[in-house]
């Protein structure tokens, strides 16, 4: 097929890597010429893959930006992984994009921006550059805003106008900017905003309103820290604060402490408030646990009632004082009692409100207030009695939902585990039943541009393997990179004119020499007979690939183990066979590698034409479980088609079976008569995998030396802590499973992070194994609570690792931590005592956690019905929440013991806690001493 003139000119500039000349060329093309070049663009890419398409990423992006007509296809082309490099040059790409029609630009740029999932995504530079070059409006997409902030905006950034106002709405902005500070000197973004304000380029009113909107939306102190500092930078005038007084009032009851303090300071600066506003503010502040804020509310009451008799808002102000009577801070209680006595004339119309609250005061204070207003004084032995609260029953356990039907219509979310499993199941079914129909469907979904596998050392992303499957169906029958040169690719012949002589000796000899050296090294390492020449190297590479199950041989599993299979695959790739390759076991976690093995065998079976008609392991429940009868049906379908199931798929299916023995399904499987069905029958009859034993080792860095806590406890909390799981499992006789359950070694967390959400579904009946493999991520960067929730819904014993995963959520007071405890308590499988012990360890070894926040999580869980589990947890945790020897009691200590006393009463708990009894025996009139006495008496004396 002859290369048309336009294609030849494009090809010539691409091969020469002439970015500027190519950009000038494609900008000047007519619509007809663009369409002509677009038809042959995939062939050019396939041709260049033989010499490393990554070297041509810039010019191939320019070509796609200039000739492709569909916005979806263009965005997909521009973000191809094989075009990515570490320092992409994007100037000519964006110049070409900016020359296309405005509506088309806006569509493409919006698609590029929406592909961003995290600030570190490789597509961030391209998306931001395209937005800046085209001036297209950025889409409403929160990750785009955080990614833009990560790049460090500058004064002349054209994205300041559209994106700066979005920092107040986009999720994740607060945490991204949490290190921004004003002192000792403003950090970059605050400094930039200061310059913009000075130049009149941003509106003070819009920034102030944005801060208040963000405060009113809520959030924890860390996520709001930047906005507090921005508000400090703005330093509102009294007039500006007065115009927003209602918003500041709304912040007082529930905002984090720093935000509430900011709001109170602004209200003080506007001058005297209206009496109704003062009463509202005082009531909100005295309700808060922070003594500083409660005292601020009392000052408002004192100032408002100065020199007044019979205040019109006496009832509201008295209610604020009554709230303060019950505060955990003795200082707050004392100040409230003194104000009540000092301003008795102003509060006289509401004296009954104060009289009713007298029992909340300590005895000495209560006597004084009762003498003036009346009321019943609570004697010391009567105080701190259990709160009048009837805890609700635990909610019904969560019921897993049926797994959604398989479908190919999830391409945008195929990297998530549910949609990934759905896509794989639909793909295999269609690939065996209607290959041509599958090709047509995928081609339509991908906008006519099929994905391509590109050479790299190892594939660790699920999306890469799925793209390889799609490429195998939609692309050429034999991938170009498997041939000696572009002249043999099939599609590449169309580009034969106007470039270097690919069929001549120069380039091929150079490539052949490199491949020969690579093959000789592989031969030295793996004991093969060295050969010479490019063709010999290619042939030897294919032979090695077949020997290790990597090329076109039968998809019967890996023969000589994972490490040798990876190395031989890599050597084969170096010798000319470009196929997706598995990473070595020490680069990814065992669960990650297990998932990739399943994808690898599907790919190899697809190429070899040995795919079974159905995947065995597709779940039937959203927990990842697979119903035994459904597994038997799928085994029977494979037997009827005379197709042997894939080994890793069978192993995964067995792991997804519910726990226990399934004799009826075992009998049905045995009658099928195939090797895979016989394996499944034994598994179903014997009760499946025996629970592995897990143990957690804590280590830390002492200078350059790593030490174990249980061998050498550090004198001070260390800066860096590591968690290492130990796993011991009985051999199963199945190679894939025995590898999965082998000894744990450290791996680079960033290599496995993208698939952590898959893990609970891989072992839904053995969550402790998954929890153990989560340990390396717990301290940094952290395991999101949604993945822990999946473990909570899974099955199997919850041991030390699962307890530690839960303890991290409690210790960092995740908003869903209490719901997690309730969820597992409702199922009866919460390891409460172990969680308490692990939280105590975290407090000792990572003391930055806040005790009051932990107590708040436990109180929330207890009030939702998990009070018995919370009590068991507290029996192990409470000693760590008490004052250390020589330490004065703090509010956190009082709250912890008070909660323990409440929960013990609700649960009817008995049996002393020695540490509490010791504090109770010491006596005293402090709230902490009284709380310890009450808890001791509740539990019974020793």
C-alpha positions in Angstrom: 0.0 0.0 0.0 1.5 3.3 -1.1 1.9 6.0 1.5 -0.1 9.1 0.5 1.9 12.4 0.2 0.5 13.9 3.4 1.3 10.8 5.4 4.9 10.7 4.0 5.5 14.3 5.0 4.1 13.7 8.5 6.2 10.5 8.8 9.4 12.3 7.7 9.1 14.9 10.4 8.1 12.3 13.0 11.1 10.1 12.2 13.4 13.1 12.3 11.8 14.2 15.6 11.3 17.6 14.2 8.8 19.0 16.7 8.5 22.5 15.3 8.4 21.5 11.7 5.8 18.8 12.4 3.7 21.3 14.4 3.8 23.8 11.5 2.8 21.1 9.1 -0.2 19.7 10.9 -1.5 23.2 11.7 -1.6 23.9 8.0 -3.4 20.7 6.9 -6.9 20.7 5.4 -9.6 18.6 7.0 -9.2 16.0 4.2 -5.5 15.8 4.8 -6.0 15.5 8.5 -8.4 12.6 8.0 -5.9 10.9 5.6 -3.1 11.3 8.1 -5.2 10.2 11.1 -6.0 6.8 9.3 -2.4 5.9 9.2 -1.2 7.4 12.5 -1.6 4.1 14.5 0.6 2.4 11.8 3.3 4.9 12.3 3.3 4.4 16.0 3.5 0.6 15.5 6.4 1.1 13.2 8.3 3.1 15.8 7.7 0.7 18.6 10.5 -1.5 17.3 13.0 1.1 18.2 11.4 2.5 21.3 8.3 4.6 20.8 9.0 6.5 24.0 11.8 8.4 22.2 9.1 9.7 19.8 6.5 10.5 22.4 6.7 14.3 21.8 6.3 14.2 18.1 3.6 11.5 18.1 1.6 13.6 20.5 2.0 16.6 18.1 0.8 14.4 15.3 -2.2 13.2 17.2 -3.1 16.7 18.3 -3.0 17.9 14.8 -4.8 15.2 12.8 -7.2 13.3 15.0 -10.8 14.5 14.7 -12.6 12.9 17.7 -12.0 14.7 21.0 -12.2 11.4 22.9 -9.7 9.7 20.6 -7.4 12.7 20.8 -7.4 12.8 24.6 -6.8 9.0 24.7 -3.9 9.4 22.2 -2.3 12.3 24.1 -2.3 10.4 27.4 -1.0 7.1 26.2 1.4 5.7 28.7 4.0 4.8 26.1 4.4 8.4 25.1 5.1 9.6 28.6 8.6 10.6 29.7 9.9 12.1 32.9 10.4 15.6 31.5 7.9 16.0 28.7 8.2 18.9 26.3 4.8 20.2 25.6 5.1 23.6 23.9 4.6 22.4 20.3 1.8 20.0 21.4 -0.2 22.8 23.0 0.5 25.1 20.1 -1.1 22.6 17.8 -4.1 22.2 20.2 -4.5 25.9 20.4 -4.8 26.1 16.5 -7.8 23.7 16.4 -11.4 25.0 16.5 -12.4 26.4 19.9 -15.3 23.9 20.7 -13.0 21.0 19.8 -10.2 22.4 22.0 -12.6 22.8 25.0 -13.8 19.2 24.7 -10.3 17.8 24.4 -8.9 19.9 27.2 -11.8 19.1 29.5 -11.2 15.3 28.9 -7.5 15.7 29.6 -8.3 17.5 32.9 -10.8 14.9 34.0 -8.3 12.1 33.5 -6.4 13.5 36.5 -7.0 11.4 39.6 -4.2 12.5 41.9 -1.8 15.5 42.0 1.0 13.1 41.0 -0.7 11.7 37.8 1.6 11.7 34.8 -1.0 13.6 32.8 -1.0 16.7 35.0 1.7 18.7 33.0 -0.1 18.0 29.7 -3.6 18.9 31.0 -2.4 22.2 32.7 -0.3 23.2 29.7 -3.3 22.6 27.4 -5.5 24.7 29.6 -3.1 27.5 29.7 -2.4 27.4 25.9 -6.0 27.2 24.8 -7.7 29.4 27.4 -10.5 26.8 27.5 -12.6 26.9 30.7 -11.3 24.2 33.2 -14.0 21.6 34.1 -15.4 21.2 37.6 -13.0 18.6 38.7 -11.5 18.6 42.2 -8.3 16.6 41.5 -7.5 19.2 38.8 -7.4 22.0 41.5 -5.2 20.1 43.8 -2.9 19.1 41.0 -2.6 22.7 39.9 -1.8 23.8 43.4 0.9 21.1 43.6 2.7 22.7 40.6 3.1 26.0 42.5 1.1 28.7 40.6 2.9 32.0 39.8 1.8 35.6 39.3 1.3 35.4 35.5 -0.4 32.0 35.5 -3.5 32.3 33.3 -5.2 29.6 35.4 -5.2 31.8 38.5 -8.5 33.4 37.4 -10.5 30.3 36.9 -8.9 28.0 39.5 -8.1 30.2 42.5 -11.8 30.6 43.4 -12.2 26.9 43.4 -9.8 26.2 46.2 -12.7 26.9 48.6 -14.9 24.2 47.1 -12.5 21.4 45.9 -12.0 18.4 48.2 -8.4 17.8 49.2 -7.3 21.4 48.9 -6.9 21.9 52.6 -4.7 18.9 53.1 -2.6 19.8 50.0 -2.0 23.3 51.5 -1.7 22.3 55.1 2.0 23.3 55.3 1.4 26.9 54.0 2.3 29.4 56.8 2.5 33.1 57.4 5.4 33.1 59.8 8.3 33.5 59.9 7.6 34.5 56.2 4.7 33.7 54.0 5.0 30.4 52.1 4.5 30.4 48.3 0.8 30.4 47.8 0.0 32.8 50.7 2.8 35.1 49.4 1.3 35.0 45.9 -2.2 35.8 47.2 -0.7 38.7 49.1 0.8 40.1 46.0 -2.4 39.6 44.0 -4.3 41.5 46.8 -1.8 44.3 46.7 -2.1 44.6 42.9 -5.9 44.5 43.1 -6.0 41.4 41.0 -8.2 39.4 43.4 -11.1 40.6 45.4 -10.9 40.7 49.2 -14.6 40.2 49.5 -14.5 37.0 47.3 -11.6 35.6 49.3 -13.3 36.4 52.7 -16.5 34.9 51.6 -14.7 31.9 50.2 -13.0 31.3 53.6 -16.3 31.5 55.4 -18.0 29.1 52.9 -15.2 26.7 53.5 -15.4 27.0 57.3 -19.2 26.5 57.2 -18.8 23.3 55.1 -17.0 21.8 58.0 -13.9 19.6 58.2 -11.1 18.8 60.6 -8.5 21.2 61.8 -5.9 20.0 59.4 -8.1 20.4 56.3 -9.0 24.0 57.4 -5.6 25.1 58.6 -4.7 26.9 55.3 -8.0 28.8 55.2 -7.5 30.0 58.8 -4.1 31.4 57.7 -5.5 32.9 54.6 -8.2 34.6 56.8 -5.4 35.9 59.0 -3.6 37.3 55.9 -6.8 39.1 54.9 -7.2 40.5 58.4 -10.8 41.7 57.9 -11.7 45.3 59.0 -14.4 45.8 61.6 -16.8 46.7 58.8 -16.0 43.6 56.8 -16.4 41.4 59.9 -19.7 43.1 60.9 -21.1 42.4 57.5 -20.4 38.7 58.1 -21.3 38.5 61.8 -24.1 35.9 61.2 -21.6 33.6 59.5 -19.1 33.9 62.3 -21.9 33.2 64.9 -22.7 30.0 63.0 -19.1 28.8 63.4 -19.0 29.1 67.1 -20.8 25.8 68.2 -19.2 23.2 65.9 -16.2 24.5 64.0 -12.7 23.2 64.9 -11.1 25.1 67.7 -8.9 27.3 65.6 -11.8 28.3 63.4 -14.0 29.0 66.4 -11.3 31.1 68.0 -11.0 33.1 64.7 -14.8 33.6 64.6 -14.9 34.8 68.3 -12.0 37.2 67.7 -13.9 38.8 64.7 -17.1 39.1 66.7 -15.2 40.9 69.5 -13.7 43.3 67.0 -17.0 44.5 65.6 -18.0 46.2 68.8 -21.0 45.4 71.0 -23.2 42.7 69.6 -27.0 42.8 69.8 -28.2 41.2 73.0 -29.7 38.3 71.1 -26.5 37.7 69.3 -24.5 37.8 72.5 -26.8 35.3 74.1 -26.5 33.0 71.0 -22.7 33.3 71.0 -22.4 32.6 74.8 -24.6 29.6 74.6 -22.6 28.2 71.7 -19.2 28.7 73.4 -20.1 27.4 76.8 -21.3 24.2 75.2 -17.8 23.6 73.7 -15.3 21.2 75.4 -12.3 23.6 75.0 -11.9 25.6 78.2 -10.5 28.6 76.3 -13.6 28.9 74.2 -16.0 28.3 77.1 -14.2 31.0 79.1 -14.7 33.3 76.1 -18.4 32.7 76.2 -18.5 33.5 79.9 -16.8 36.8 79.3 -19.6 37.7 76.8 -22.2 36.9 79.5 -20.3 39.0 82.1 -19.9 42.0 79.7 -23.6 41.8 78.6 -25.0 41.7 82.1 -22.8 44.5 83.5 -24.9 47.1 85.2 -28.2 45.6 84.0 -31.2 44.6 86.2 -33.6 42.1 84.8 -31.9 41.5 81.4 -34.4 40.9 78.5 -32.4 37.9 77.5 -31.8 36.6 81.0 -33.2 33.1 80.2 -30.7 32.6 77.3 -27.8 34.0 79.3 -28.7 31.9 82.3 -28.8 28.8 80.0 -25.3 29.5 78.9 -24.1 29.7 82.5 -26.0 26.5 83.3 -24.2 24.7 80.5 -20.9 25.9 81.9 -21.9 24.5 85.3 -21.5 21.0 83.8 -18.2 21.7 82.0 -15.3 19.3 82.5 -13.0 22.1 83.4 -13.1 23.2 87.0 -11.9 26.6 86.0 -14.9 27.1 83.7 -17.3 25.8 86.4 -15.8 28.2 89.0 -15.9 31.2 86.6 -19.6 30.5 85.7 -20.6 30.2 89.4 -18.9 33.6 90.2 -20.6 35.3 87.3 -23.9 33.9 88.4 -23.5 35.4 91.9 -21.9 38.7 90.6 -24.7 39.3 88.0 -27.6 37.9 90.1 -29.7 41.1 89.5 -29.5 40.8 85.8 -30.2 37.1 85.8 -33.0 37.2 88.4 -35.8 36.6 85.9 -34.2 33.2 85.0 -33.0 32.2 88.4 -34.9 28.9 88.2 -32.7 27.9 85.2 -29.6 28.3 87.4 -31.3 26.5 90.3 -32.0 23.5 88.1 -28.3 23.4 87.1 -26.9 23.5 90.6 -26.4 19.7 90.8 -23.9 19.9 88.0 -21.5 22.0 90.1 -18.9 20.6 92.5 -20.3 20.6 96.0 -18.5 23.7 97.3 -19.6 25.8 94.3 -23.0 24.4 94.3 -23.6 25.4 97.9 -22.8 29.0 97.1 -25.0 29.2 94.0 -27.9 27.4 95.8 -27.8 30.0 98.6 -28.7 32.6 96.1 -30.9 30.9 93.5 -32.0 27.7 95.3 -31.6 24.2 93.9 -30.4 20.9 95.2 -26.7 20.6 95.8 -25.2 17.3 94.7 -23.0 15.8 97.5 -19.7 14.5 96.5 -20.7 10.8 96.7 -23.8 11.6 94.6 -21.9 13.4 91.8 -20.6 11.8 88.7 -23.5 9.4 88.7 -24.0 7.6 85.4 -25.6 9.6 82.6 -29.3 8.9 82.1 -28.9 7.2 78.8 -30.4 4.1 77.3 -28.0 2.7 74.7 -29.6 1.5 71.5 -29.2 -2.1 70.3 -26.6 -2.8 67.7 -27.8 -2.3 64.1 -28.4 -5.4 62.0 -25.3 -6.6 60.3 -24.6 -5.3 56.8 -25.8 -7.6 54.1 -23.6 -7.9 51.0 -25.2 -7.0 47.7 -25.2 -9.2 44.6 -22.2 -8.5 42.3 -23.2 -6.4 39.3 -23.5 -8.0 35.9 -20.4 -8.3 33.7 -20.1 -5.5 31.1 -17.6 -3.8 28.8 -19.1 -0.4 29.4 -16.8 0.5 32.3 -13.7 1.6 30.5 -13.2 4.8 32.4 -13.3 3.0 35.8 -11.9 -0.4 34.8 -9.0 0.1 37.2 -11.3 -0.2 40.2 -11.8 -3.8 41.4 -15.5 -4.1 40.9 -15.6 -2.7 37.4 -12.3 -4.4 36.6 -13.8 -7.8 37.4 -16.9 -7.0 35.4 -14.9 -6.0 32.4 -12.6 -9.1 32.5 -15.6 -11.4 32.8 -17.4 -9.8 29.9 -14.2 -9.7 27.8 -13.4 -13.4 28.2 -17.0 -14.3 27.5 -17.1 -12.3 24.3 -13.6 -13.2 23.2 -14.5 -16.9 23.1 -18.1 -16.5 21.8 -18.0 -13.5 19.5 -14.4 -12.2 18.8 -15.4 -10.0 15.9 -18.3 -8.5 17.9 -15.9 -7.8 20.8 -13.5 -6.1 18.4 -16.2 -3.9 17.0 -17.5 -2.9 20.5 -14.0 -2.1 21.8 -13.1 -0.2 18.7 -16.2 2.0 19.1 -15.5 2.6 22.8 -11.9 3.6 22.2 -12.7 6.0 19.4 -11.0 3.9 16.7 -7.5 4.2 18.4 -6.6 0.9 19.8 -4.3 0.6 22.8 -0.9 -0.9 22.3 1.4 -2.8 24.6 4.8 -1.1 24.8 8.1 -2.4 25.9 9.0 -1.8 29.5 10.8 -3.7 32.3 7.6 -4.8 34.1 3.9 -4.0 34.2 2.5 -3.2 37.6 -0.8 -1.4 36.8 -4.0 -3.3 36.2 -4.9 -0.8 33.6 -1.8 -1.6 31.6 -2.8 -5.3 31.3 -6.4 -4.5 30.5 -5.2 -2.1 27.7 -3.0 -5.0 26.4 -6.1 -7.3 26.2 -8.0 -4.6 24.4 -5.1 -4.0 22.0 -4.8 -7.7 21.2 -8.4 -7.7 20.0 -8.6 -4.3 18.3 -5.0 -4.1 16.9 -3.2 -6.0 14.2 -3.3 -9.8 14.3 0.5 -9.9 15.1 1.8 -7.0 17.2 4.4 -5.0 15.4 7.0 -5.2 18.1 7.2 -8.9 17.7 8.7 -8.6 14.3 12.2 -7.8 13.2 11.5 -4.4 11.8 8.7 -2.1 10.7 8.8 -3.5 7.2 7.4 -6.7 8.6 4.6 -5.2 10.7 1.8 -5.3 8.2 0.6 -1.7 8.9 4.1 -0.2 8.8 4.6 -0.8 5.0 2.3 2.1 4.3 5.0 4.4 5.6 7.8 2.9 3.6 8.5 6.0 1.6 10.3 9.2 2.7 12.5 8.0 5.6 15.4 5.8 6.6 15.8 2.5 4.9 14.3 0.2 7.6 14.9 -2.9 5.5 18.6 -2.0 4.9 21.4 -3.0 7.1 22.2 0.1 9.2 19.5 0.4 11.8 18.7 -3.3 11.9 22.3 -4.2 12.4 22.5 -1.7 15.3 19.4 -3.0 16.9 20.5 -6.6 16.3 23.8 -5.9 18.0 22.1 -4.6 21.1 19.7 -7.5 21.2 22.5 -9.9 20.6 24.3 -8.5 23.7 21.1 -8.7 25.7 20.5 -12.3 24.7 24.1 -13.3 25.5 23.7 -11.9 29.0 20.4 -13.7 29.4 22.1 -16.9 28.2 24.8 -16.4 30.7 22.3 -15.9 33.5 19.9 -18.7 32.6 22.0 -21.3 31.0 20.8 -21.0 27.4 23.1 -21.5 24.3 24.3 -18.1 23.1 23.5 -17.3 19.5 24.4 -14.3 17.3 22.6 -12.0 15.0 19.4 -10.2 15.3 17.2 -12.9 13.8 18.9 -15.6 16.0 18.4 -13.4 19.1 14.8 -12.9 18.2 14.2 -16.6 17.7 16.0 -17.5 20.9 13.9 -14.9 22.7 10.7 -16.5 21.5 12.0 -19.9 22.6 12.8 -18.6 26.0 9.4 -17.0 26.2 7.7 -20.3 25.3 9.8 -22.1 27.8 8.6 -19.8 30.5 5.0 -19.5 29.3 5.5 -16.0 27.9 5.2 -16.2 24.1 2.7 -18.1 22.0 2.8 -21.4 23.7 0.0 -23.0 25.7 -1.2 -20.9 28.6 -0.7 -23.6 31.2 0.8 -21.5 34.0 4.4 -20.6 34.9 6.8 -23.5 34.9 9.9 -22.6 36.8 8.6 -20.2 39.4 7.8 -16.5 39.4 11.3 -15.1 39.6 12.7 -17.1 36.8 9.6 -16.6 34.7 10.0 -12.8 35.1 13.6 -12.8 34.3 13.2 -15.0 31.2 10.3 -12.9 30.1 12.5 -9.8 30.4 15.3 -11.5 28.5 12.9 -12.5 25.8 11.6 -9.0 25.6 15.2 -7.8 25.1 15.6 -10.3 22.4 12.7 -8.9 20.4 9.5 -10.2 21.9 7.6 -7.2 23.3 4.9 -8.6 25.6 3.6 -7.4 28.9 5.9 -8.7 31.6 5.4 -9.5 35.3 7.4 -7.6 37.9 9.8 -9.6 40.1 8.4 -10.7 43.4 10.5 -8.3 45.4 9.1 -5.3 43.6 5.4 -5.7 44.5 3.4 -7.2 47.3 2.4 -10.9 47.1 -1.3 -10.0 46.7 -0.5 -7.6 43.9 1.6 -10.2 42.1 -1.2 -12.8 42.5 -3.6 -10.4 40.8 -1.1 -9.7 38.0 -0.6 -13.4 37.4 -4.3 -13.8 36.7 -4.2 -11.0 34.1 -1.0 -12.4 32.6 -2.5 -15.8 32.0 -5.7 -14.3 30.5 -3.5 -12.3 28.0 -1.4 -15.4 27.1 -4.4 -17.6 26.7 -6.0 -14.9 24.5 -3.0 -14.9 22.2 -2.7 -18.7 22.2 -6.5 -19.2 21.5 -6.9 -21.2 24.7 -9.3 -19.0 26.6 -12.0 -20.9 28.5 -15.6 -19.8 27.8 -16.0 -18.2 31.3 -13.8 -17.0 34.1 -14.3 -19.0 37.3 -13.4 -16.3 39.8 -15.8 -13.5 39.0 -17.5 -12.9 42.4 -21.2 -13.3 43.1 -21.2 -10.8 46.1 -19.8 -7.3 46.4 -17.5 -8.6 49.2 -15.7 -10.7 46.6 -17.2 -14.0 47.7 -18.2 -16.6 45.1 -21.1 -18.9 45.6 -20.1 -22.6 45.5 -22.9 -23.7 43.2 -21.9 -20.9 40.7 -18.3 -22.2 40.7 -19.5 -25.7 39.9 -21.7 -24.4 37.1 -18.7 -22.6 35.6 -16.5 -25.6 35.9 -19.2 -27.7 34.1 -19.4 -25.1 31.3 -15.6 -25.3 30.8 -15.8 -29.1 30.7 -18.6 -29.0 28.1 -16.4 -26.7 26.0 -13.4 -29.1 26.4 -11.5 -26.1 27.8 -9.3 -26.3 30.9 -9.7 -23.3 33.3 -6.8 -21.0 33.8 -4.6 -22.0 36.8 -4.5 -18.6 38.6 -8.2 -18.1 37.9 -9.0 -21.4 39.5 -6.8 -20.5 42.5 -8.6 -17.1 42.8 -12.0 -18.8 42.6 -11.1 -21.2 45.4 -10.0 -18.3 47.6 -13.3 -16.5 47.1 -15.4 -19.4 48.3 -17.2 -18.9 51.6 -15.6 -20.4 54.7 -16.5 -23.9 55.8 -17.3 -27.2 54.2 -19.6 -27.5 51.2 -20.3 -31.2 50.7 -23.1 -30.9 48.2 -21.2 -28.6 45.9 -18.1 -30.9 46.4 -20.1 -33.9 45.1 -21.4 -32.0 42.1 -17.8 -30.8 41.2 -16.4 -34.3 41.6 -18.9 -35.6 39.0 -17.7 -33.2 36.3 -14.5 -35.3 35.9 -11.9 -32.7 34.9 -8.7 -32.0 36.8 -9.8 -28.5 37.7 -13.2 -29.7 39.0 -11.4 -32.4 41.0 -9.2 -29.8 42.7 -12.3 -27.7 43.4 -14.1 -30.8 44.8 -11.3 -31.4 47.3 -11.3 -27.8 48.3 -15.0 -27.7 48.9 -15.1 -30.9 50.8 -12.1 -30.1 53.0 -13.2 -26.6 54.1 -10.7 -24.6 52.0 -7.7 -22.7 53.1 -6.5 -23.2 56.7 -6.2 -19.8 58.4 -2.6 -18.7 58.2 -0.8 -17.5 61.4 0.1 -13.8 61.4 2.4 -11.7 63.6 3.4 -8.1 63.5 7.0 -6.9 64.1 7.5 -3.2 65.0 10.8 -1.7 64.0 12.4 1.8 63.9 15.4 3.5 62.7 18.1 4.3 65.2 20.5 6.4 63.1 21.2 4.1 60.2 20.4 1.0 62.1 17.0 -0.7 62.1 16.0 -2.1 65.5 13.0 -4.1 66.7 10.9 -2.7 69.5 10.6 -6.1 71.3 14.4 -6.3 71.4 15.4 -2.7 72.1 12.7 -0.2 73.2 13.8 3.3 72.3 14.3 5.9 75.0 12.1 8.4 73.1 9.5 7.9 70.4 11.3 7.4 67.1 10.8 9.5 64.1 10.2 6.6 61.7 8.4 3.3 62.4 8.0 0.3 60.2 5.6 -2.6 60.5 6.6 -5.9 59.1 4.2 -8.8 58.9 5.1 -12.4 59.5 2.9 -15.1 57.8 3.0 -18.8 58.2 0.6 -21.0 56.2 0.2 -24.7 55.5 1.1 -25.7 51.9 -1.9 -26.1 49.7 -0.2 -28.0 46.8 -1.3 -25.2 44.4 1.7 -23.3 43.2 -0.1 -19.9 42.9 -1.5 -20.1 46.4 1.7 -21.3 48.0 3.5 -18.4 46.4 0.8 -16.0 47.6 1.0 -17.3 51.2 4.8 -17.5 51.4 7.1 -15.4 53.7 6.6 -11.7 53.5 9.5 -9.5 52.4 9.5 -5.7 52.1 8.5 -4.2 48.8 8.2 -0.7 47.5 4.8 0.5 48.6 4.5 2.8 45.6 4.6 -0.2 43.3 1.5 -1.7 44.8 -0.4 1.3 45.9 -2.6 1.5 42.8 -4.2 -1.9 43.5 -4.6 -1.9 47.3 -8.3 -1.5 46.8 -8.4 -4.9 45.1 -6.9 -6.8 48.0 -9.9 -7.4 50.2 -11.7 -9.0 47.3 -8.8 -11.4 46.6 -9.1 -13.0 50.0 -12.6 -12.2 51.2 -12.6 -15.2 53.6 -9.2 -14.5 55.1 -9.1 -10.8 55.9 -6.2 -11.2 58.3 -3.8 -11.9 55.4 -4.9 -8.7 53.6 -4.6 -6.7 56.8 -1.1 -8.0 57.3 -0.1 -6.8 53.8 -1.7 -3.4 54.5 0.8 -2.9 57.4 3.6 -1.4 55.3 1.2 1.4 54.2 -0.3 2.1 57.6 2.3 4.6 58.8 2.8 6.2 55.4 0.9 7.2 53.4 -2.0 5.5 55.2 -4.7 3.1 54.3 -8.0 4.8 53.4 -10.9 3.9 55.6 -13.0 2.7 52.6 -10.6 -0.2 52.1 -10.7 -1.0 55.8 -14.5 -1.0 55.6 -14.1 -3.7 52.9 -12.1 -5.7 55.3 -14.7 -5.2 58.0 -17.3 -6.7 55.7 -15.0 -9.6 54.8 -14.8 -12.9 56.7 -12.3 -14.9 58.7 -10.6 -14.4 62.1 -9.5 -10.8 62.9 -6.1 -11.1 64.5 -3.2 -8.8 65.4 -2.9 -7.3 61.9 -6.6 -6.5 61.6 -6.7 -5.1 65.1 -3.8 -2.8 64.2 -5.4 -1.6 61.0 -8.6 -0.7 63.0 -6.5 0.9 65.7 -4.9 3.3 63.2 -8.4 4.5 62.1 -9.4 5.0 65.8 -6.1 6.7 66.7 -6.3 9.2 63.9 -10.0 9.8 64.6 -11.1 9.1 61.1 -14.7 10.3 60.7 -15.8 6.7 59.8 -13.8 5.0 62.6 -16.8 4.7 65.0 -19.0 3.3 62.2 -16.3 0.7 61.5 -16.3 -0.4 65.1 -20.1 -0.6 65.1 -20.1 -2.5 61.8 -17.8 -5.2 63.1 -19.5 -5.3 66.5 -22.8 -5.9 64.8 -21.3 -9.0 63.1 -19.8 -10.2 66.4 -16.2 -10.3 65.0 -14.7 -7.1 66.4 -11.4 -7.9 68.1 -12.1 -5.3 70.7 -9.4 -6.1 73.3 -6.8 -6.4 70.6 -7.8 -3.0 69.1 -7.5 -1.4 72.5 -4.0 -2.9 73.0 -2.9 -1.7 69.6 -4.3 1.9 70.2 -2.3 1.9 73.5 0.8 0.9 71.6 0.2 3.7 69.0 -0.1 6.2 71.8 3.2 5.1 73.3 5.1 4.8 70.0 3.5 7.6 68.0 2.5 10.1 70.6 1.2 12.7 68.2 -2.2 11.2 68.3 -4.8 13.1 70.4 -6.3 11.2 73.4 -9.5 13.4 73.3 -10.2 12.6 69.7 -9.8 8.8 70.4 -12.2 9.1 73.4 -14.6 10.9 71.1 -14.5 8.0 68.6 -15.2 5.5 71.3 -18.0 7.5 72.8 -19.6 7.8 69.4 -19.4 4.0 68.8 -20.8 3.3 72.3 -23.7 5.6 71.8 -24.5 3.8 68.5 -24.9 0.5 70.3 -21.4 -0.9 70.5 -21.0 -0.2 74.2 -20.1 -3.8 75.2 -17.4 -3.9 72.6 -16.1 -0.4 73.6 -15.9 -1.6 77.2 -13.8 -4.6 76.2 -11.6 -2.2 74.2 -11.2 0.2 77.1 -10.1 -2.5 79.5 -6.9 -2.7 77.4 -6.7 1.0 76.4 -7.6 2.8 79.6 -4.3 2.4 81.4 -2.7 4.3 78.5 -5.2 7.1 78.8 -4.4 7.8 82.4 -1.8 10.3 83.6 1.8 9.1 83.7 3.5 9.0 87.1 4.1 12.6 88.2 1.8 14.0 85.5 -1.1 16.3 86.3 -4.5 15.1 85.1 -5.8 16.8 82.1 -9.3 17.1 80.4 -8.5 14.1 78.2 -7.9 11.9 81.3 -11.2 13.0 82.9 -13.1 12.4 79.7 -11.5 8.9 79.3 -12.4 7.8 82.8 -15.9 9.3 82.6 -16.6 7.5 79.3 -15.3 4.3 80.9 -17.6 4.7 83.8 -20.6 5.4 81.6 -19.9 2.5 79.3 -19.2 0.1 82.3 -22.6 1.1 83.7 -24.4 0.5 80.3 -22.6 -2.9 79.9 -23.1 -3.9 83.5 -19.3 -4.5 83.7 -17.6 -5.8 86.9 -14.0 -6.5 87.8 -11.5 -3.9 89.0 -8.9 -2.1 86.9 -5.8 -1.8 89.1 -4.6 1.5 87.7 -8.0 3.1 88.2 -8.3 1.7 91.7 -4.9 3.2 92.6 -6.0 6.7 91.6 -9.3 6.3 93.4 -7.6 5.2 96.6 -5.4 8.4 96.5 -8.6 10.4 96.9 -8.9 14.1 96.1 -11.6 16.6 95.0 -10.6 17.0 91.4 -12.9 15.9 88.7 -10.4 13.2 87.7 -10.3 11.8 91.2 -14.1 11.7 91.4 -14.3 10.0 88.0 -11.9 7.3 89.1 -13.8 6.8 92.3 -17.0 6.4 90.4 -15.5 3.9 88.0 -13.9 1.9 90.8 -17.3 1.7 92.6 -19.1 0.7 89.4 -16.7 -2.2 88.8 -16.5 -3.3 92.4 -13.7 -3.1 94.9 -10.8 -5.5 94.9 
